[in-house]
Amino acid sequence: MREQLRISGLSESVVDDAVLILSELLSNACRHGRPLGSREVGDGEIRAAWRVDKAGRLTVEVTDGGGPTRPVPATPSVTARGGRGLNIISALAQDWGVRDGAAGEVTVWVIVARGPRHDDFATRVAAPAIELVSAFDDLDP
């Protein structure tokens, strides 16, 4: 995926976001979904796809055989080992959703905008600028 997206001209930040999103979607499909095809565990497959449309938007999709619940962001405790995947996707994506297929398959799709998207996010989470030299000027050596 990474190489194909680079060749298509997407920025490195979008490629990085897409790789993380695909990883989260595949992890969720393996953990919570059933494989396509036979309903028995271990038989069938999970499909992943991505495409860049004419407007330059990247869509990443993962399709499985569905699971016992709908994909929704969780509210894990601070000490929980998991449960943050869809929250991560929500933070990185322009949009995402779930589409049901006629044969019972479930596709989670994510749209990632083309180009740098996270300048505002990086600014919000950056540590405050402190000039250490001036902050300690009043201290005696």
N, C-alpha and C positions, 0 to 999 in steps of 0.2 A: 504494500500500500504506500509506504513512505516514498519509495522510488517513483512509482507511477504519479503520485501527486506532485512531487518535485518536477518531474518532466512536464507536467501540465502547466507549470508556471505558478503554482500557489506559493504564497509566502511561507517561510519556515515556521512562523508561529501558528499558521493555520494547519500546516502539516502536523506539527506537534500536537495540537488540539485534536485533530482527526484521529491520530494514532491512539491517543489516550481514550477518546470516545469509543473507538472500535474495541479496544481492550475491555472497557467497562461493559459495553453491550454484550460482547462474547462471554464475559464472566457471568453476567446475569442470565444469559440464555443457558449456559451450562449448569448453573446453580438452581435456577427456578423454572426453566422451561423443559419441555419434552422435545426429543429429537423429531425432525420431520419424518414422515413415513410411518413405520410401525410404532405403536404406542409403548412398546417394551423398552425398558432402559437399555441403552447401549446400541440400539438398532436405529439407524436413520442418520440424519445429519442436521447441521445448523448452517444456514446460508448467510454470507456477508457480501455486501455490495456497496460500491460508492461511485458517484458520478459528479461531474461539474457541469452545470447547465450553462446556457448561453449568457446568462447574467453574471456568471462567475461564482454562483453559490455552490458549495459542496454539500451533497447529501450523502450521509452514511446510513446504511440500513443493516439490521440483523433480523433474520427470520428463523423462528423455531416452531415447534408444534404446540405452543401455548403452555400455560401452567395453571396451577390452582387459583392464582390471583392475577389481577391486572397489574402491569408495571406502574408503580407510583413511587414518588420520592418518599423515603422513610425519614423518621426523626430518631436517629440512634443516640444512645447515651454517649457521653464523652469517652467512656472506657470501652465502648463496643468495638469489636474487631472488624466490623463490616457495616453495610447499610448506607453507605454514602455515595454509591455509584451514580444514581440518578440525580442526586444533588450536584455532583461534580459536572455531570452532563448539562444540567440546567444552567450552571454558571458559565460554561464554555460555549453553549449553543445559542444561535439566534432563535431557534425554535425546535421543538421535538414533539413527538406524539406516537400513538399506537394505532396500527391499522390491522383489522381482522380480515383474513382471507376466507374464501368460500369453502375451502377444504379444512378449516379449523386452524390454519397456521396463523401466527401472530408476528407482525413486523413492527419493530421499534425503529423509527426513523429520526434522524437528527440533521438539522440544517446548520452548517457552519458558514458564516459569511466569509467572502474572499478578502484577503489582505489583512493587515494588522487590525485586531479588534480590541486588544486589551490595554491600550494606552491608558484609558480612564481607570481600569482596574489596578494597573501597576501604580498609578498615582495615588489611588485611595489607600493601598496597603503598604506603601513605602514608609520606611521609618522616618521620623521627623529629622530634619537636618540639624545637627548640633555641631557647632565648630568647637571641638574639644579644647583647642588652644585658648580661645577667648573664655570658655566656660570655666577654666581653672586659673585664669590670670590673677585672681584675687588671693589665691592660696600662697602661703609662704613656703619656700623650699626647705 
